[in-house]
Amino acid sequence: MLKARKCVREMREYHSPLSAPATELRLDMNENTTGCSPRVLAKIRSLDAKLLALYPRREYGERLVADFLGINPSEAMLTNGADEGIDLLCRAYLDNNDELVLVVPTFGMYEVFSQGSAAKVARVAAGPEFGFPVDKVVDAITPRTRMIIICNPNNPTGTVIERADILRVLEAAPDAAVLVDEAYFEFYGKTMMDQIGKVPNLFIARTFSKVYGLAGLRLGVLAGATEQISVLKRMASPFNINAFAIECVAEALADRESVDAYVQQVSRTREWLRKQLEALGVKCWPSAANFILANFGASKNNVLTAMGQKGIALRDRPDCEGCIRITIGTQQEMERVVRELQQILAGKPEVQQVAG
Ligand SMILES: Cc1ncc(COP(=O)(O)O)c(C=O)c1O
């Protein structure tokens, strides 16, 4: 019988929450619940049949994005979502028995993509309050470490990693590809992008799926040293980005008003929600992203099921005991969430109490 490679046969099946029954309000994927910029939508509507008959010109979009990021086009690669960039890095740098260092809990797809080779994952547990355990990360680096992924701000905790800690990891592992995943950069505002072109083993992933509200378009960018990006470009299809996405880049980047308004609203609503949850006795962690991690303790399953029945999808995080990740929607949407939670929790007092 035909057999796929051993490491592929042994891959765990990935269950996307999207396979769950459809819900009316999706707060489980950190999408922008207000949608994309009207300028982007107008651009999509204006595209004609001739354009779609042509293979897409990735280099055109790459120049625009590189310019926006303040790096050279040779240091940028547009990817089919940030996911493709992560996958390409794993395929390019991880061989059998190589090691990938991750601080957990973190974004689940890192491990999924690493399974494309028989690499080993060295999981370093986050410190107290999900802090970045930089000493332990440095200690976990061995001669077999070929890749380290730092998610900043981290999904699902929303916590951030200091620049000095990232620089320390980069220096401690000169022979490893160090990816800083900045999918939620816009909500945090701090980046390592200025180090592209200076630090040869640094990569940065960004996405148009979150702040730009374009998850359905599948567009991300990977930044890195020219020599490394040119290798990655050889591995991917030259047509990995669709024409719609490329044509929309200019409008998406230009509409700063949309981006700024969304970031401001989400930040305000997130802090409002945190206070509301804490008033319900639910512990939350400070977040610098468009989601919040909340500990419902023994009530977790009840909350997930009951909210699902009310048409609201929240994200179970089995990797953080008792925790649910909630995407921040509009103020109105979150008011509805709080009202529903108040009702559900009224009969369930066993939530994790807020410390101190
Ligand atoms: C940390 C992180 N990186 C990457 C991604 C994937 O983004 P994209 O939709 O661009 O593939 C996500 C999506 O949730 C994410 O949370």
The ligand as a MOL file (V3000), in Angstrom:
LIG
                    3D

  0  0  0     0  0            999 V3000
M  V30 BEGIN CTAB
M  V30 COUNTS 16 16 0 0 0
M  V30 BEGIN ATOM
M  V30 1 C 0.1310 33.7070 16.9230 0
M  V30 2 C -0.4730 33.4180 15.6060 0
M  V30 3 N 0.3240 33.2550 14.5510 0
M  V30 4 C -0.1720 32.9880 13.3380 0
M  V30 5 C -1.5290 32.8620 13.1360 0
M  V30 6 C -2.0240 32.4910 11.7730 0
M  V30 7 O -2.3930 33.6080 11.0760 0
M  V30 8 P -2.8110 33.5400 9.5410 0
M  V30 9 O -4.2840 33.6390 9.4920 0
M  V30 10 O -2.1410 34.7240 8.9430 0
M  V30 11 O -2.2950 32.2570 8.9760 0
M  V30 12 C -2.4110 33.0270 14.2030 0
M  V30 13 C -3.8560 32.8760 14.0080 0
M  V30 14 O -4.6310 32.7920 14.9070 0
M  V30 15 C -1.8630 33.3060 15.4790 0
M  V30 16 O -2.6420 33.4450 16.5510 0
M  V30 END ATOM
M  V30 BEGIN BOND
M  V30 1 1 1 2
M  V30 2 1 2 3
M  V30 3 2 2 15
M  V30 4 2 3 4
M  V30 5 1 4 5
M  V30 6 1 5 6
M  V30 7 2 5 12
M  V30 8 1 6 7
M  V30 9 1 7 8
M  V30 10 2 8 9
M  V30 11 1 8 10
M  V30 12 1 8 11
M  V30 13 1 12 13
M  V30 14 1 12 15
M  V30 15 2 13 14
M  V30 16 1 15 16
M  V30 END BOND
M  V30 END CTAB
M  END
